[in-house]
Every structure is written in C-alpha cells, then in structure tokens.
Amino acid sequence: MKHQHKNISRRLAAAVMAGAMMVSMAGMTASAQQGDPAEPKYVYSEGDTFTITKYLEIPAYIMTPDVTFNFTITGAANVGTQKINGIPVQAGAAGDISQTAGADFNPGTTVPNAGRIEDAKATFEVDLSKYNAPGIYKYSVAENTANPYDGVTYSSEAKDLYVYIQNKVDGEGSYVDSNDDGIPDREVAYVMLVNAGQDPTVAAGKDDSFTNKYGKDDDGDDTLYDLTLTKKITGNVANLNDEFDFTVTIDADNANDKFVLKRGETYTVIGNGQTKVESLGNGESITIIGLSKEDAYTIVEDYGTKEGYTTTATVDGTTYDLKGGLTVEDKDGISADVAVVYTNDKTASTPTGVVMTVVPYIVMVVAAAGVAFLFLHRRHSEF
C-alpha cells in the first residue's frame, strides 16, 4: 500500500510540474511556432539541423582551392538581461550544437577566366537532449582558423547564433510526449545567425554567411603569385629559330591544388607534381598563375640535339648559380611574383692565332708595294 501511494505521489508531482511548465512556456511556444520574430528568409533550420554559408571571393585565372572551412560554436558570454519579445535569452553551452560537415570547395578542371564568388555550406546539428526547457538560446560563432590554408584571407566577422527551442505539438495542436512522462518533446523552431551585437528582430542585422578571400587580402594585395619563365637566344652564330624544351614542376604545399599555365592567350590547367614540358623560342615565355608562399618550383632546360650554346639564368634579375647544370629551383616557396630568364648564347670569336700568323706577311707585302710605288714614281719624274 505504501509502495502504491508512493507511485501515485510521484505521478501527481510529475503531472503538476509538467502542467506548470506547459503553462509558463505556452507563450513562448505559440510565439515560436508562429515564426515571430524571424522572417521566412532568415529561418535557417530544417528540423534539428541548419547550415551556415561560406562565400569565397576568387580572382580570374586562380583555381578554386581544395579546402574545407569549419566553424566553432560556443555559448554566448554577452547575454545579460537580453529579451526577445519578452522572452529571456539564455546562454547556450558548448556541445549543444555540433558541426556535421564543413563548407567544402574543390578546384574543378576548367580554367576560370573571370573573377567570381563561390559558395558552400557547413551543416550543424542541434542536440535536443541538451535542453531542459524551451527557450531562446544564444551562441557565438567564429570561423576555425587553427590550420589556415595558404593564400586564404579569413573572415574576422563575429556572429551571434540564436536557437529557438519549443515544445513539440502534433497535427491537432496537442503536445507530443513520446516518453509518457508528462514532459513534452522538444524541437527546433528556427535558428537565426546575426552580426554580433545586432538585434535579431531587425532584418538588417541578420546574415547567415561568412566571406573569405582567396588570392587577395582585405587591402587588395596579392596572397598568390605568378611564376614566369622566359627564353632568350643570343650570339653572332646562334640560330634564333632554335627552340629549347623545359620541364616545369610545381610542388604545392596542398596536395590537390591546381594552377593555370598561360602561354600567349592560351590557358591550361596543371596539377600539383605534374611535369609540364614546354618548348620555348627566343623571346617566348610561359606563366604559371596562383602559387602560394609555401609552393616550390623546379625548372629544367633540355638542349636536345642542339650544341655549342652556353646557358646562364637569372631569377628576378639576379644571376642564378646553375652549378654546371640546367636547373633553376626554389624549394622554400615564394612571396612575390617571380621572373626566371634562361639565356642561351652561341658566339664565335675571331681565331686569334691565325690572325697573328698572317699579319706579318700582309705588312711585308704592303711595305714592298709602297717601296715599289715610290721607286717607279721617282724614275718617272726623272724622265
């Protein structure tokens, strides 16, 4: 009898508690289910998942990076006495929300001949078991920059995330209580991302995205660079129609990076570690576009069947020590545009030994001719 009385008491207590919670939260639930204060275009959730958009600004002829952008969500520290439509805002906790997929970009296979803004979405899931009661929960969102990608200028934007948790109702408007414990199930009414410190009820402050730049920084300066290779042929016996083969290899810091090779008005895509062979004649050049400061390069010239040329090279106008070979390389990466010039020279000097042997005889002949002229001229005068 005692045991039965105890069970009845527990059920009554649970029923009273549930009833009190339902009454006290009815206003919030009705408000959330009506979608106020969020406008439809600012409702980012679908069930217990939502997305954050990552925009990436990329200049023309720069391949999209092979990168995934991630975000960190923590409980907001600036809640204070904030209310939204009379409902107190509560600070969320770390672990309430987890990222299930990052915003993923990949290079593709075609040459991008115009500047563009690409986008991808990161996906998040709200763990409803973490919420003891309906309400409005506030979080801080920041981009994770722990392992920055070369050439990317990361957003320094700060965002506030509001998650509206409400009691779940069925199609007839009755509360859903799947545990049959007198406490309604929870569900996400909607999620809003706004610029830090902005009023989530005002449309101007709402923004579900972060924007990064690739190839430029916030001041418009380059964060990616070009490597230009030029061939020169010189010398009095050089064949200016000769062409020389070059193999160019890019060793990228990121394995799946791709680059654009420009030759005249022709553009092609080359990949990391791919050896590209190009034949260059006098005055011709190629440019590889989009190298980062961590990318290395190797250039090797091949004479083929051509002989008699002497090769020198310069990097940005400074003589490069070829060390008896035909390779120019930089394994440390570059921090600005680089110009590599190979000069092949074939010059035939005058055969000095032969000249010195002949000159005395020429002098003697000239002198004899002069003496003969004077002698004949004098005899002619005497007559």
Summary of the structure (lengths in Angstrom):
residues: 383
radius of gyration: 39.1
end to end distance: 173.6
largest distance: 173.6
contacts: 1074
relative contact order: 0.13
helix: 19%
strand: 42%
